């Protein structure tokens, strides 16, 4: 199994095969195989959409990463119906992928309650859009919308410890992954502002 | 909160997929054999949920459950009352147990009566409030009615005692706030309730407090007597279905046969006018 996992990773790096993570966005952000593409399976139009994307990159072969055989099988059949070659299906979730020799990357995270207790040792980056900030921000948070993050990393301090937050913890996970790749010390805030507000933690209201 | 009912209108059964969109963890309650495990798994995937718990409100006596099959496909045990003795892997729960799904908290209350292993599940969404938002009552409290007490034991004295347990259980459920949504496991002409059961699948605790004829009775003996007086014909093969739903592989006749039998019987009662109470 290890050989085929290595082979799969190599082909994915060379661009001759795409690793498609068909799990939910949430599951992907909690931990995924480096280089895999998140495309959560659905029964409605998923096969043609993924096949189009593959064709646009001239890829005809895929490896499927799923967390159960029902979704793994349905995704495989949807792609085969679009003449995509399904080279391998890993359908028992991240722990079984690791057993098969695939690496998993994940960014450390903390809960809103943990953040509230440790706010003095961290700088919060809120990556939501400006209109979303009207529901309140963590006091003292930097606000950098997701789309501006790449060009605004020069504003960040490489010695600081950052906690990235968004509405529910999904976008902030992607942002945190990016910042970690850039060498910053980051954590993702699980559950985002939804759980910060639910925990009755204090908020500021930015003027805009 | 994500909330998606799955129903079988022929058998009058409800099952539920719910979950917390913040953490992406979900729970399936009373998975139906006629819906099948794959439909729950695919619906959860499309809702962005990973199913973390497969729960049964009790061991069903009227239809085949998909809980064991669903749990097996996901590598999970079935969450079930500690009073049930199932042969598949079980996560036994007792009164007061809490199932945490991120910002959702599901509290288990043992509500025996229909069966000794009946539980109700109270759901709170902490992002909204600490108050209960809804309760899934299985076959304890129905819309307009309560669950029948006679499908587990044949002994009249045990049935009468089960009916008195049901009295205590439904009155305990009445301690929930009026605004709490009520989501039972059955509706319509399901044989698990009595003649007052509504065709509407859900209600609120407050509406039932005002209108449910069984709740207007404040004496357990009178409650038991009325319940036993208003019984419908039992579901065909109740004992065998309970065994099947406990994972007993001895008798694995196809579920479709049961389904046809149940439908035929319902129709024949209707033709005799037994169910035409409205």
Boltz contact constraints between the chains, C-beta under 6 A:
constraints:
  - contact:
      token1: [A, 24]
      token2: [B, 24]
      max_distance: 6.0
  - contact:
      token1: [A, 24]
      token2: [B, 48]
      max_distance: 6.0
  - contact:
      token1: [A, 26]
      token2: [B, 24]
      max_distance: 6.0
  - contact:
      token1: [A, 26]
      token2: [B, 48]
      max_distance: 6.0
  - contact:
      token1: [A, 27]
      token2: [B, 50]
      max_distance: 6.0
  - contact:
      token1: [A, 41]
      token2: [B, 45]
      max_distance: 6.0
  - contact:
      token1: [A, 42]
      token2: [B, 46]
      max_distance: 6.0
  - contact:
      token1: [A, 43]
      token2: [B, 42]
      max_distance: 6.0
  - contact:
      token1: [A, 68]
      token2: [B, 74]
      max_distance: 6.0
  - contact:
      token1: [A, 70]
      token2: [B, 38]
      max_distance: 6.0
  - contact:
      token1: [A, 70]
      token2: [B, 41]
      max_distance: 6.0
  - contact:
      token1: [A, 70]
      token2: [B, 73]
      max_distance: 6.0
  - contact:
      token1: [A, 71]
      token2: [B, 45]
      max_distance: 6.0
  - contact:
      token1: [A, 168]
      token2: [B, 22]
      max_distance: 6.0
  - contact:
      token1: [A, 191]
      token2: [B, 22]
      max_distance: 6.0
  - contact:
      token1: [A, 194]
      token2: [B, 22]
      max_distance: 6.0
  - contact:
      token1: [A, 194]
      token2: [B, 127]
      max_distance: 6.0
  - contact:
      token1: [A, 198]
      token2: [B, 103]
      max_distance: 6.0
  - contact:
      token1: [A, 198]
      token2: [B, 126]
      max_distance: 6.0
  - contact:
      token1: [A, 198]
      token2: [B, 127]
      max_distance: 6.0
